[in-house]
Amino acid sequence: MSKQELLNEIARLQTKLDHFETEWSYLDRILLECGFRKGIMTLKKTVENMIYENGNSVDEVGF
């Protein structure tokens, strides 16, 4: 890969990361507004608890 190709790839990845961080922040904010006290982390724990209560493991449901 040439230097220019590497720089282009870095720029592409930076753009994707910026988009991901924006979406993650938005999701966290709306979860907080919906009553998940710690946002995404609370949602994750809630889903894990639901899975375990049904007798499944996280691996069985594809997490």
C-alpha positions as CSV (number, residue, x, y, z in Angstrom):
1,M,0.0,0.0,0.0
2,S,1.3,3.4,-0.9
3,K,1.6,6.3,1.6
4,Q,-1.4,8.0,0.1
5,E,-3.5,4.9,0.2
6,L,-2.7,4.5,3.9
7,L,-3.6,8.1,4.6
8,N,-6.9,7.6,2.8
9,E,-7.6,4.5,4.8
10,I,-6.8,6.4,8.0
11,A,-9.2,9.2,7.0
12,R,-11.9,6.7,6.2
13,L,-11.5,4.9,9.5
14,Q,-11.5,8.2,11.4
15,T,-14.8,9.1,9.7
16,K,-16.3,5.8,10.7
17,L,-15.1,6.2,14.3
18,D,-16.6,9.7,14.5
19,H,-19.9,8.3,13.2
20,F,-19.8,5.4,15.7
21,E,-19.0,7.7,18.6
22,T,-21.9,10.0,17.7
23,E,-24.4,7.2,17.4
24,W,-23.1,5.6,20.7
25,S,-23.6,8.9,22.5
26,Y,-27.0,9.4,21.1
27,L,-28.1,5.9,22.1
28,D,-26.7,6.4,25.6
29,R,-28.5,9.7,25.9
30,I,-31.9,8.3,24.8
31,L,-31.5,5.3,27.1
32,L,-30.8,7.7,30.0
33,E,-34.0,9.6,29.1
34,C,-35.9,6.3,29.1
35,G,-34.9,5.5,32.6
36,F,-31.8,3.4,32.2
37,R,-29.8,5.0,35.0
38,K,-26.4,4.3,33.5
39,G,-27.5,4.3,29.8
40,I,-26.0,1.6,27.7
41,M,-24.3,-0.2,30.6
42,T,-27.7,-0.6,32.3
43,L,-29.3,-1.8,29.1
44,K,-26.6,-4.4,28.7
45,K,-27.0,-5.7,32.3
46,T,-30.8,-5.8,31.9
47,V,-30.6,-7.9,28.7
48,E,-28.0,-10.2,30.2
49,N,-30.3,-10.8,33.2
50,M,-33.2,-11.5,30.9
51,I,-31.1,-14.0,29.0
52,Y,-29.9,-15.8,32.2
53,E,-33.4,-15.9,33.6
54,N,-34.5,-17.8,30.5
55,G,-31.8,-20.4,31.1
56,N,-29.6,-19.3,28.2
57,S,-26.1,-18.1,28.1
58,V,-24.9,-15.0,26.3
59,D,-23.0,-17.3,23.8
60,E,-26.2,-19.2,22.9
61,V,-28.0,-16.0,21.8
62,G,-25.0,-14.8,19.8
63,F,-23.5,-12.0,21.9
